[in-house]
Amino acid sequence: TKSSERLLTKLAQQSPHGLPVRRRLLSLALIRGDFKRASKLIAEIRKIEGHDGIYWRLAQASLDIARARRGALNRLVEARELTLEVRDLLANSPRVAVLLGHIDLLSGDEENAAVNLWYAVDLGERSARVFHDLVNLLTRMGRYGEAEDVLRKFEERQEIPLSQAFGKLAVEVSIQTKNFQRAVRLAQRAVDADPKNIGKRLWLGRVQLA
């Protein structure tokens, strides 16, 4: 919220060497698409860490990826260079693997994207978005068995229902892996959440007939 961001900004002003508060503010700026604010925060983080710092590199790579999603694909070169520099120092970092996976996705390299996102999950990544990106990618590649494995890992680590986190994607994977009971259960939950939606009711009927 705006009030919490104002509080964080005040805390940052009171703590000129505070990294955690600036990293949180950076995340909010990237979510909002405020690249100017993000660049300013990255400069502050780099000043605190020094040239050899890790967090400013990861932050700059994240900003480059966000810009690439808006069409500036040339930013992926710097994003990859910075992320690989950090990987040399933090070989088992889930965040590094996630960044490399998203760089690969934006570069059109689905095979390596799957490898890196899978590696992030194996390292303990918990972000629902990363799980969704990986399941969506594996489904698109026809690797439904692996997508099913990712869904199982998600259920082990998160309390968020599959129907909420994945929607129809989880139903598709369930049908393709012949887990029909779960497919119907997930489709039924979607209908229960929006009972007046005729389209969802028709979809539930098709799932029941699968």
C-alpha positions, -999 to +999 in steps of 0.1 A: +000+000+000+010+036-004+011+042+034+035+013+039+057+025+011+058+060+026+068+044+059+096+024+041+108+055+024+110+073+057+129+044+072+153+045+042+159+082+048+167+075+085+190+046+076+214+057+049+232+023+050+201+002+052+200-025+025+168-045+034+145-014+033+159-003+000+155-038-015+119-039-004+113-004-019+129-017-051+106-047-053+076-023-049+090+000-076+094-029-100+059-042-093+046-007-100+067-004-132+084+027-118+117+022-135+131+057-127+125+050-089+140+016-093+172+030-109+176+055-081+173+028-055+198+006-073+223+035-073+218+038-035+222+000-030+254+000-051+268+030-031+262+010+001+276-023-012+304-010-033+313-021-069+318-057-059+284-060-042+259-087-050+225-071-044+229-042-067+238-067-095+207-088-089+186-056-086+199-042-119+194-076-136+158-076-123+153-041-137+167-051-171+143-081-172+114-058-164+124-035-192+129-064-216+093-075-209+083-041-222+102-046-254+138-035-246+152-070-253+187-055-257+188-052-218+190-090-216+227-090-224+235-069-193+210-089-172+227-122-181+262-108-175+253-095-140+234-126-130+263-149-141+287-128-121+266-134-090+262-171-098+300-174-095+296-162-059+262-178-050+261-210-070+231-224-050+209-192-050+173-198-061+170-162-071+199-164-095+184-195-111+150-177-114+166-146-130+185-168-155+152-187-163+134-155-170+162-143-192+161-175-211+123-173-215+125-137-229+154-148-252+132-176-266+154-204-251+126-225-235+148-256-229+173-237-207+145-217-192+130-250-179+164-261-166+170-230-147+134-227-133+135-263-123+168-257-106+153-228-086+125-250-074+150-278-064+169-251-044+138-243-024+121-215-044+086-208-031+073-180-053+039-189-068+048-169-099+079-190-105+059-222-101+033-209-125+059-199-151+075-234-149+042-253-151+031-231-180+064-237-198+064-274-193+028-277-204+036-257-235+065-281-242+042-311-237+061-323-206+030-329-185+046-355-162+072-329-151+044-303-148+026-327-125+058-330-103+060-292-100+023-290-089+031-316-062+060-296-050+039-265-049+013-283-027+041-294-004+054-258+001+024-235-002-010-233+015-024-215-016-049-238-034-039-250-068-071-236-082-062-202-071-025-202-081-029-221-114-065-219-125-073-239-157-036-247-161-037-271-131-068-287-145-052-292-179-021-309-164-044-331-142-063-343-173-032-349-193-017-370-164-050-388-159-055-374-125-092-369-133-105-367-097-083-337-090-092-321-123-129-323-115-122-311-079-103-280-091-129-272-118-157-275-092-139-251-069-137-226-097-174-229-102-181-226-065-162-194-064-182-179-092-215-198-094-233-175-118-206-179-144-222-200-172-189-204-190-173-220-160-203-243-155-200-255-191-162-259-186-169-281-155-192-302-176-164-308-202-139-316-175-163-342-160-166-359-194-128-360-199 
